[in-house]
């Protein structure tokens, strides 16, 4: 799989796809749209383009869907700034990102263990499980300690990888970080969006083409997460993500080549 990734990235780079005008912007819009779609949003990439660029909300979408996409757009802008600054990961940063993801759709929870506000990025003070019949995530009392260890490990590894040219290893690191953060499940809501955002933030910082999960791959994505946790084998998830990323890059290459053929034909007949 390593050679396939490198060959695909080489072709992607040779075609200078990432150097197209506004590629970064539209790539970001796609990341946001697909991430919120996994959480149930039906807002399309074109609708998000109009929403983000012109402030024009889609007419046939619910307010909660629109807010979810606006929040994630703001959160990505924040995370990209952190990536450019090579900001170390900390509880404060994660809370800030978590707050951005749920700024308007989060809320205050009054529990037997205390009050916490997900719209402010507060860590959960309740125990949660993965669905009605899913296994419980770690006890809420252990979340902060596990997050501190996660931050320390991520900071150490990313500083090492910033000096490395090992692209395959960089991707594996970002996929493992994604899985680990979701396994900790720090917040009462927004964990999936925030984990995918953090994965992309690491990829931006490490100079990688960001990976995304398409909404049609949602079931396989969740299945890979569950199996990786149940078997205590992160390679299950990283292998899935690597194959998915290669497939998405190859699809992007095909679409780019097809668009170039159309452009050439238009020039010929003009």
C-alpha positions as CSV (number, residue, x, y, z in Angstrom):
1,X,0.0,0.0,0.0
2,X,2.9,2.3,0.6
3,X,4.1,2.2,-3.0
4,X,0.5,2.8,-4.2
5,X,0.2,5.8,-2.0
6,X,3.5,7.3,-3.2
7,X,2.8,6.6,-6.9
8,X,-0.7,8.2,-6.5
9,X,0.8,11.3,-4.7
10,X,3.5,11.5,-7.3
11,X,0.9,11.6,-10.1
12,X,-1.2,14.1,-8.1
13,X,1.8,16.3,-7.7
14,X,3.0,15.9,-11.4
15,X,-0.4,17.1,-12.5
16,X,-0.1,20.1,-10.2
17,X,-3.7,19.6,-9.0
18,X,-3.0,21.3,-5.6
19,X,-1.6,24.3,-7.5
20,X,-4.9,25.1,-9.2
21,X,-6.5,28.4,-8.4
22,X,-8.6,28.1,-5.2
23,X,-7.8,24.4,-4.8
24,X,-7.2,24.8,-1.1
25,X,-10.5,26.6,-0.6
26,X,-12.6,24.1,-2.4
27,X,-10.7,21.2,-0.8
28,X,-11.6,22.6,2.6
29,X,-15.2,23.0,1.6
30,X,-15.3,19.4,0.6
31,X,-13.7,18.3,3.9
32,X,-16.3,20.2,5.9
33,X,-19.3,19.0,3.8
34,X,-18.3,15.4,4.0
35,X,-17.6,15.6,7.7
36,X,-20.9,17.1,8.6
37,X,-22.7,14.7,6.2
38,X,-21.4,11.8,8.3
39,X,-23.3,13.5,11.2
40,X,-26.5,13.8,9.2
41,X,-26.2,17.1,7.4
42,X,-27.7,17.2,3.9
43,X,-26.0,20.5,2.9
44,X,-24.1,20.0,-0.4
45,X,-20.7,21.3,-1.4
46,X,-22.2,23.9,-3.7
47,X,-24.6,25.1,-1.0
48,X,-21.7,25.4,1.4
49,X,-19.7,27.4,-1.2
50,X,-22.5,29.9,-1.4
51,X,-22.9,29.9,2.4
52,X,-19.2,30.5,3.2
53,X,-18.4,32.8,0.3
54,X,-21.6,34.9,0.1
55,X,-23.4,34.3,3.4
56,X,-26.3,32.8,1.5
57,X,-27.9,29.9,3.5
58,X,-29.6,27.0,1.6
59,X,-33.3,27.4,1.6
60,X,-34.3,23.8,2.0
61,X,-32.0,22.8,4.9
62,X,-32.7,23.0,8.6
63,X,-31.1,25.7,10.8
64,X,-29.2,23.0,12.8
65,X,-27.6,21.8,9.5
66,X,-26.6,25.3,8.5
67,X,-25.1,26.1,11.9
68,X,-23.2,22.8,12.0
69,X,-21.5,23.6,8.7
70,X,-20.8,27.2,9.7
71,X,-19.3,26.1,13.0
72,X,-17.1,23.5,11.3
73,X,-15.9,26.1,8.8
74,X,-14.9,28.5,11.6
75,X,-13.2,25.6,13.5
76,X,-11.2,24.6,10.4
77,X,-10.0,28.2,10.0
78,X,-8.9,28.2,13.6
79,X,-7.2,24.8,13.2
80,X,-5.3,25.8,10.0
81,X,-4.0,28.9,11.9
82,X,-2.8,26.6,14.7
83,X,-1.1,24.3,12.1
84,X,0.7,27.2,10.4
85,X,1.9,28.4,13.9
86,X,3.1,24.8,14.7
87,X,1.1,25.2,18.0
88,X,1.6,22.5,20.5
89,X,-1.4,20.4,21.4
90,X,-2.8,21.0,24.9
91,X,-6.1,20.7,26.8
92,X,-6.6,24.4,26.2
93,X,-6.3,24.0,22.4
94,X,-8.6,21.0,22.3
95,X,-11.2,22.9,24.3
96,X,-10.9,25.8,21.9
97,X,-11.4,23.5,18.9
98,X,-14.2,21.7,20.6
99,X,-15.9,25.0,21.4
100,X,-15.6,26.1,17.8
101,X,-17.2,22.9,16.6
102,X,-20.2,23.3,18.9
103,X,-20.4,27.1,19.3
104,X,-24.1,27.5,18.5
105,X,-25.3,23.9,18.5
106,X,-23.8,22.8,21.9
107,X,-25.4,23.4,25.2
108,X,-25.2,23.3,29.0
109,X,-25.6,20.0,30.9
110,X,-26.5,19.8,34.6
111,X,-25.5,16.4,35.9
112,X,-25.0,14.8,39.3
113,X,-21.2,15.3,38.7
114,X,-21.5,18.9,37.9
115,X,-22.4,21.4,35.2
116,X,-20.5,21.5,31.9
117,X,-21.1,23.4,28.6
118,X,-20.3,21.7,25.3
119,X,-20.5,25.0,23.5
120,X,-17.5,26.1,25.5
121,X,-15.5,23.0,24.8
122,X,-15.9,21.6,28.3
123,X,-15.0,17.9,28.7
124,X,-17.8,15.6,29.4
125,X,-18.8,14.8,33.0
126,X,-20.9,11.9,32.1
127,X,-20.2,8.4,30.7
128,X,-21.2,7.7,27.1
129,X,-21.4,4.6,24.9
130,X,-21.2,4.0,21.2
131,X,-24.8,3.7,20.3
132,X,-27.7,1.9,22.1
133,X,-25.8,-1.4,22.2
134,X,-22.3,-0.2,21.9
135,X,-19.5,-0.5,24.4
136,X,-18.9,2.4,26.8
137,X,-16.1,4.8,26.2
138,X,-13.6,5.4,29.0
139,X,-14.9,6.7,32.3
140,X,-15.4,10.5,32.3
141,X,-13.0,10.8,35.3
142,X,-10.1,9.5,33.2
143,X,-10.7,11.7,30.2
144,X,-8.5,14.6,31.2
145,X,-5.6,12.4,32.1
146,X,-5.8,10.5,28.9
147,X,-6.0,13.7,26.9
148,X,-2.8,15.0,28.5
149,X,-1.0,11.8,27.6
150,X,-2.5,12.1,24.0
151,X,-1.2,15.7,23.7
152,X,2.3,14.8,25.0
153,X,2.6,11.8,22.6
154,X,1.3,13.8,19.6
155,X,3.6,16.7,20.3
156,X,6.6,14.5,20.6
157,X,5.8,12.6,17.4
158,X,4.8,15.6,15.2
159,X,8.1,17.4,16.1
160,X,10.0,14.3,15.0
161,X,8.0,14.0,11.8
162,X,8.3,17.7,10.9
163,X,12.0,16.9,10.3
164,X,11.2,13.7,8.3
165,X,10.5,13.1,4.6
166,X,8.6,9.8,5.4
167,X,5.2,10.6,4.0
168,X,3.7,7.2,4.6
169,X,4.7,7.3,8.3
170,X,3.2,10.8,8.6
171,X,-0.2,9.6,7.3
172,X,-0.2,6.6,9.7
173,X,0.5,9.0,12.6
174,X,-2.4,11.2,11.7
175,X,-4.8,8.2,11.3
176,X,-3.7,6.8,14.7
177,X,-4.1,10.2,16.3
178,X,-7.7,10.4,14.9
179,X,-8.5,6.9,16.3
180,X,-7.0,7.6,19.7
181,X,-8.9,10.9,20.1
182,X,-12.1,9.3,19.2
183,X,-11.4,6.4,21.6
184,X,-11.0,8.9,24.5
185,X,-14.2,10.6,23.4
186,X,-13.6,13.8,25.3
187,X,-16.8,15.6,24.7
188,X,-20.5,14.8,25.0
189,X,-21.0,15.7,21.3
190,X,-18.9,16.6,18.2
191,X,-16.2,14.0,18.8
192,X,-16.3,12.7,15.2
193,X,-16.1,16.2,13.6
194,X,-13.4,17.3,16.0
195,X,-11.3,14.1,15.5
196,X,-11.5,14.4,11.8
197,X,-10.6,18.1,12.0
198,X,-7.5,17.3,14.2
199,X,-6.4,14.6,11.8
200,X,-6.6,17.2,9.0
201,X,-4.8,19.8,11.2
202,X,-1.9,17.5,11.6
203,X,-1.9,16.7,7.9
204,X,-1.9,20.5,7.0
205,X,1.0,21.0,9.4
206,X,3.0,18.0,8.0
207,X,2.5,19.2,4.4
208,X,0.2,16.3,3.4
209,X,-2.8,16.3,1.1
210,X,-5.6,16.1,3.7
211,X,-7.7,12.9,3.9
212,X,-11.5,12.9,4.0
213,X,-14.2,10.3,4.5
214,X,-17.0,10.5,2.0
215,X,-20.6,10.2,3.4
216,X,-21.1,7.0,1.3
217,X,-18.2,5.4,3.3
218,X,-19.7,6.2,6.6
219,X,-20.7,2.6,7.5
220,X,-17.3,1.3,6.6
221,X,-15.6,4.1,8.5
222,X,-17.6,3.4,11.7
223,X,-17.0,-0.4,11.3
224,X,-13.2,0.2,11.0
225,X,-13.2,2.3,14.1
226,X,-15.2,-0.3,16.1
227,X,-13.0,-3.2,15.0
228,X,-9.8,-1.3,15.7
229,X,-11.0,-0.6,19.3
230,X,-12.5,-4.1,19.9
231,X,-9.3,-5.9,18.7
232,X,-7.0,-3.3,20.2
233,X,-5.4,-3.1,16.7
234,X,-5.0,0.5,15.3
235,X,-3.7,-0.9,12.0
236,X,-7.3,-2.0,11.2
237,X,-8.3,1.7,11.1
238,X,-5.1,3.1,9.6
239,X,-5.2,0.5,6.8
240,X,-8.8,1.4,6.0
241,X,-8.0,5.1,6.0
242,X,-4.9,4.6,3.8
243,X,-6.9,2.7,1.2
244,X,-9.7,5.2,1.3
245,X,-7.3,8.1,0.9
246,X,-5.6,6.5,-2.1
247,X,-9.0,5.8,-3.7
248,X,-10.1,9.4,-3.2
249,X,-6.9,10.8,-4.6
250,X,-7.1,8.5,-7.6
251,X,-10.7,9.7,-8.2
252,X,-9.5,13.3,-8.0
253,X,-6.8,12.6,-10.5
254,X,-9.4,11.0,-12.9
255,X,-11.7,14.0,-12.6
256,X,-8.8,16.4,-13.2
257,X,-7.7,14.6,-16.3
258,X,-11.3,14.5,-17.6
259,X,-11.7,18.3,-17.0
260,X,-8.5,18.9,-18.9
261,X,-9.8,16.9,-21.9
262,X,-12.9,19.0,-21.9
263,X,-10.8,22.2,-21.8
264,X,-8.7,21.0,-24.7
265,X,-11.8,20.2,-26.8
266,X,-13.3,23.6,-26.1
267,X,-10.0,25.2,-27.3
268,X,-10.0,23.1,-30.4
269,X,-13.5,24.0,-31.5
270,X,-13.3,27.7,-30.5
